[in-house]
Amino acid sequence: MLNRKLYIILGCILLFALAIRVGYLFFWRQGFLLANVFEYNTDGAAYMVLAENIVQGNGFANEKGPTAFVMPLYPLFISFTVLISNHSFFLIRIIQALIFLLVIILYYKIYQKIFNNSFVALLSILLLAIFPSLIHITGRIGTQTLEALGLALLLYFFVNYFDGFKFRYLILGSISLSFAILIKPAFSFVLPLILVILWFAFKKKQSFLKSSLILIFILLILLSPWTIRNYLVFKAFIPLCTEGGWNLYSFNNRSAYENIDGVLQDMSKLNEYPLSLSVASNQSELIQDSIFYKEAFQFIAAHPAQFIRVSLYRVYLFWRLSPPALYSDLHKTIYVFFDVPVIIFGFFGLIVYFRKNGVANYKGWILVSPLIVFTGIHAITLPQEVYRIHLMPIVIGFAVYYIVDKVSYRLKLANKLQWK
């Protein structure tokens, strides 16, 4: 009877989540965040060009020809929807809304496994359903919705794997990690943390070695078609993509350090120092990538103290407790009422969780690992809110856990709130 009640509540939350997203697409066409959800952002326009070329039979190419600047999965997803819908952007957004329902279901299971409390799980997914930035991403032409799905899948399977070390979850988790990397290369940095957690989880290092080799083997098999394609097209070894150098250089040069508050106001300033972009622009993607990496590392090596200071400040900007000045008044209000309290309570929830469950709680560390990885990446690149949206379900879970823990303790309602 209790399970039936839970499933009814879950179903109602899912329907509500879908309705609010469809309503957002229909009625809030001006968008209540940074920009019109029906306008292209820079990345969205680039993805649409890739999708159009795929549909037209030109391969994975942009205006200049074949490219490996971004990973292939999101452009392929868009190309499929363009092909079946005659270029209906609305259908792309509806599919993304449906995908997010799967994300909610996965996080419900994750919250149950991590917190062992169905009340926390239901309250958390209700917040996922109404959280403004998680509504906005379904109307955005960008990778964020698929990133959220990839992250939810890999967390779900690896959390279950560390709960009982069942082989099938290791296989499915490895597949999910490959899926996530094919959406966003930054997910590849989750692998070292998973290996570290495996090392501490297994007393027998033979078991660690076996699990690690299986994980790495599956990744190599699933990522190899893309790497082979890159080699055949560019006659060079490009394991993932060629955007890393640009991302690192764009935010590690003199102009970027002089204007570190989130976003460069004037991208033309990048021409001032230390590299004339006109030099790189005449080169192939692979050479551009190597030039940008070289210039960025040279600048960092020449300014180590400044690099550390700016990186620490960017960590604050990534999880900032005040809205950026560029936001509209409405967006600032939403940020203050949603993002700020969730980030604060989520931080305290992390502390309380590991204090109660012990530092050697490997399921908990799996959930935390993406927070560590993406915070580190954006400490040296662009610390903008949109790049942490897919992490917010994790933070939301810990925030709700903290609030419920404190309320149940103070009001002595633990038995009523603990639906097991």
Stockholm file with secondary structure:
# STOCKHOLM 1.0

chainA/1-420         MLNRKLYIILGCILLFALAIRVGYLFFWRQGFLLANVFEYNTDGAAYMVLAENIVQGNGFANEKGPTAFVMPLYPLFISFTVLISNHSFFLIRIIQALIFLLVIILYYKIYQKIFNNSFVALLSILLLAIFPSLIHITGRIGTQTLEALGLALLLYFFVNYFDGFKFRYLILGSISLSFAILIKPAFSFVLPLILVILWFAFKKKQSFLKSSLILIFILLILLSPWTIRNYLVFKAFIPLCTEGGWNLYSFNNRSAYENIDGVLQDMSKLNEYPLSLSVASNQSELIQDSIFYKEAFQFIAAHPAQFIRVSLYRVYLFWRLSPPALYSDLHKTIYVFFDVPVIIFGFFGLIVYFRKNGVANYKGWILVSPLIVFTGIHAITLPQEVYRIHLMPIVIGFAVYYIVDKVSYRLKLANKLQWK
#=GR chainA/1-420 SS CHHHHHHHHHHHHHHHHHHHHHHHHHHCTTCSSSSCTTSCCHHHHHHHHHHHHHHTTCCSEETTEECCSSCSHHHHHHHHHHHHHTSCHHHHHHHHHHHHHHHHHHHHHHHHHHHCCHHHHHHHHHHHHHCHHHHHGGGSSSTHHHHHHHHHHHHHHHHHHHHHCCHHHHHHHHHHHHHHHHHCGGGGGHHHHHHHHHHHHCSSHHHHHHHHHHHHHHHHHHHHHHHHHHHHHHSSCCSSCSCHHHHHHHTSSHHHHHSCSSSCSCGGGGGTTTCCHHHHHTSCHHHHHHHHHHHHHHHHHHCHHHHHHHHHHHHHHHTCSSCCTTSCHHHHHHIIIIIHHHHHHHHHHHHHHHHHHCTTCHHHHHHHHHHHHHHHHHHSSCCCGGGGGGGHHHHHHHHHHHHHHHHHHHHTCHHHHCCC
#=GC SS_cons         CHHHHHHHHHHHHHHHHHHHHHHHHHHCTTCSSSSCTTSCCHHHHHHHHHHHHHHTTCCSEETTEECCSSCSHHHHHHHHHHHHHTSCHHHHHHHHHHHHHHHHHHHHHHHHHHHCCHHHHHHHHHHHHHCHHHHHGGGSSSTHHHHHHHHHHHHHHHHHHHHHCCHHHHHHHHHHHHHHHHHCGGGGGHHHHHHHHHHHHCSSHHHHHHHHHHHHHHHHHHHHHHHHHHHHHHSSCCSSCSCHHHHHHHTSSHHHHHSCSSSCSCGGGGGTTTCCHHHHHTSCHHHHHHHHHHHHHHHHHHCHHHHHHHHHHHHHHHTCSSCCTTSCHHHHHHIIIIIHHHHHHHHHHHHHHHHHHCTTCHHHHHHHHHHHHHHHHHHSSCCCGGGGGGGHHHHHHHHHHHHHHHHHHHHTCHHHHCCC
//
